[in-house]
């Protein structure tokens, strides 16, 4: 009986794929280089938005920290029982660099002194003008506090959608390229989908810090504004008592 020898030749999987085998660079830079023009534009746009977002996040963080510190220092000094005229003189010399609660104090007391010197106005009229001046000063301070927050809100809300657009576009091109191939394999589809999904990941990377920073800073700004409101009310009561005490003496003289 003749022995039959069977030889089995093991062929690598890459030979079955033939010309369709792909060497995939799994690094982020490799995904970027292999991506299409639209996806590259989306990625660059998201990187730029992320850089701008982090710049504003750091800038706002240091600014709010400085405002909180200077307001606490001024508030402690103000309620220590010093003379308002001395506080006013010091603030007036440094009015260019004033911010926060001290800027509100300067605006209110300046208006109070300006109207108080006439002597013909009632205490209520003087206080109404002083309160108006403090409200205007607080609005200016609020604008400074909320600077760049709309940009953070825009980055946080739109970046995921921009990234999703890049992903959809990349996946669409990947499936469109498969239309010209008779037999599709995972190695042909996976790289294109991975490149497209990088856009979504980049969108989330830009959006998440912006949203966290916006919510934190908005809450902190709200607390500062509440402190400014409380200071206005208390300072207005002090000025009202002083106006009622001084105006009768001025009118009777």
SVG drawing of the C-alpha trace seen along z (x, -y; Angstrom):
<svg xmlns="http://www.w3.org/2000/svg" viewBox="-35 -130 40 132">
<polyline fill="none" stroke="black" stroke-width="0.4" points="0.0,0.0 1.5,-3.3 1.8,-5.9 0.3,-9.2 2.1,-12.3 0.1,-15.4 2.0,-18.6 0.2,-21.6 1.6,-25.0 0.7,-27.7 0.3,-31.0 0.4,-34.2 -2.9,-36.1 -1.3,-39.1 -0.9,-37.1 -4.7,-36.7 -5.1,-40.4 -2.6,-40.9 -2.4,-44.5 -5.1,-45.5 -2.9,-44.8 -2.2,-48.1 0.6,-49.1 -1.2,-51.2 0.5,-53.8 -1.5,-53.8 0.0,-57.1 -2.1,-60.2 0.3,-61.9 0.0,-59.0 -3.8,-59.2 -3.6,-62.9 -1.2,-62.4 -3.4,-59.6 -6.7,-61.6 -8.5,-63.4 -8.3,-67.1 -11.6,-67.9 -10.8,-65.8 -7.3,-67.4 -9.0,-70.8 -11.4,-69.8 -8.6,-68.5 -6.5,-71.7 -9.6,-73.8 -10.2,-71.8 -6.5,-72.1 -6.7,-75.8 -9.9,-76.0 -8.4,-74.0 -5.3,-76.2 -7.5,-79.4 -9.7,-77.7 -6.8,-76.8 -5.4,-80.3 -8.7,-81.8 -9.1,-79.2 -5.7,-80.1 -6.2,-83.9 -9.6,-83.9 -8.5,-81.7 -5.6,-84.1 -7.8,-87.1 -10.7,-85.8 -8.2,-84.8 -6.8,-88.3 -10.2,-89.9 -11.2,-87.7 -8.0,-88.4 -8.1,-92.2 -11.9,-92.3 -11.3,-90.4 -8.4,-92.7 -10.4,-95.9 -13.4,-94.6 -11.4,-93.7 -9.7,-97.1 -13.0,-98.9 -14.8,-97.3 -11.8,-97.9 -13.3,-101.2 -11.1,-103.6 -12.0,-107.0 -13.9,-106.9 -12.1,-110.1 -8.8,-108.4 -10.0,-105.3 -11.3,-107.6 -8.0,-109.5 -6.0,-106.3 -8.4,-104.9 -8.4,-108.1 -4.6,-108.0 -4.7,-104.5 -8.0,-104.8 -6.4,-103.5 -5.6,-100.1 -8.8,-99.8 -10.9,-96.7 -13.6,-94.8 -15.1,-96.1 -12.8,-99.1 -13.8,-100.4 -17.5,-100.3 -16.6,-102.1 -14.8,-104.9 -17.6,-105.4 -20.3,-105.7 -18.3,-107.9 -17.2,-110.2 -20.7,-110.8 -21.8,-111.2 -19.2,-113.9 -19.9,-115.7 -23.6,-116.1 -23.1,-116.6 -21.2,-119.8 -24.2,-121.5 -26.1,-121.3 -29.5,-121.9 -30.3,-118.3 -32.1,-115.9 -30.4,-112.9 -32.6,-110.6 -31.6,-112.3 -27.9,-112.1 -28.2,-108.4 -30.1,-107.6 -27.4,-109.1 -24.7,-107.4 -26.4,-104.0 -26.8,-104.6 -23.0,-105.3 -22.2,-102.1 -24.5,-100.1 -22.8,-101.4 -19.4,-100.7 -20.5,-97.1 -21.7,-96.6 -18.3,-97.5 -16.7,-95.1 -19.1,-92.4 -18.1,-92.9 -14.5,-92.5 -15.3,-89.4 -17.3,-87.7 -14.7,-88.5 -13.9,-85.5 -16.6,-83.4 -18.8,-83.4 -15.8,-82.0 -15.5,-79.1 -19.2,-78.5 -18.9,-78.4 -16.0,-76.0 -17.7,-73.8 -21.0,-73.6 -19.8,-73.4 -16.5,-71.4 -18.2,-68.0 -20.4,-68.8 -17.4,-69.9 -15.6,-66.7 -18.7,-64.7 -18.8,-66.4 -15.2,-65.3 -16.0,-61.8 -19.1,-61.5 -17.1,-62.9 -14.2,-60.4 -16.5,-57.4 -18.4,-58.4 -15.2,-58.6 -14.1,-55.2 -17.3,-53.5 -17.3,-55.2 -13.8,-53.8 -15.1,-50.3 -17.5,-50.6 -14.7,-50.0 -13.4,-46.9 -14.9,-43.5 -14.1,-42.0 -13.8,-44.2 -11.8,-43.3 -11.4,-44.6 -7.9,-45.9 -9.3,-48.0 -12.1,-49.6 -10.5,-50.0 -7.9,-52.6 -10.3,-55.0 -12.8,-54.7 -10.1,-55.1 -8.8,-58.3 -12.4,-59.6 -13.0,-58.9 -9.9,-60.9 -12.0,-64.0 -14.7,-63.1 -12.0,-62.5 -10.4,-65.8 -13.8,-67.6 -14.4,-66.1 -10.8,-67.0 -11.5,-70.6 -15.0,-70.8 -14.8,-69.1 -12.2,-71.5 -14.1,-74.5 -17.4,-73.4 -15.9,-72.6 -14.1,-76.0 -17.2,-77.9 -19.4,-76.4 -16.8,-76.9 -16.1,-80.5 -19.8,-81.4 -20.5,-80.1 -17.5,-82.1 -18.5,-85.2 -22.1,-84.9 -20.7,-84.7 -18.5,-87.8 -21.4,-89.7 -23.5,-88.8 -20.7,-90.1 -20.7,-93.3 -24.4,-93.7 -24.2,-93.2 -21.4,-95.7 -23.4,-98.2 -26.4,-97.9 -24.2,-98.2 -22.2,-101.1 -25.4,-102.9 -26.8,-102.7 -23.6,-104.2 -23.7,-107.1 -27.4,-107.6 -26.8,-108.0 -24.0,-110.4 -26.1,-112.5 -29.0,-112.7 -26.6,-113.9 -24.8,-116.5 -27.5,-118.0 -29.6,-119.6 -26.5,-121.3 -25.7,-122.6 -29.2,-123.9 -29.6,-125.6 -26.2,-127.4"/>
</svg>
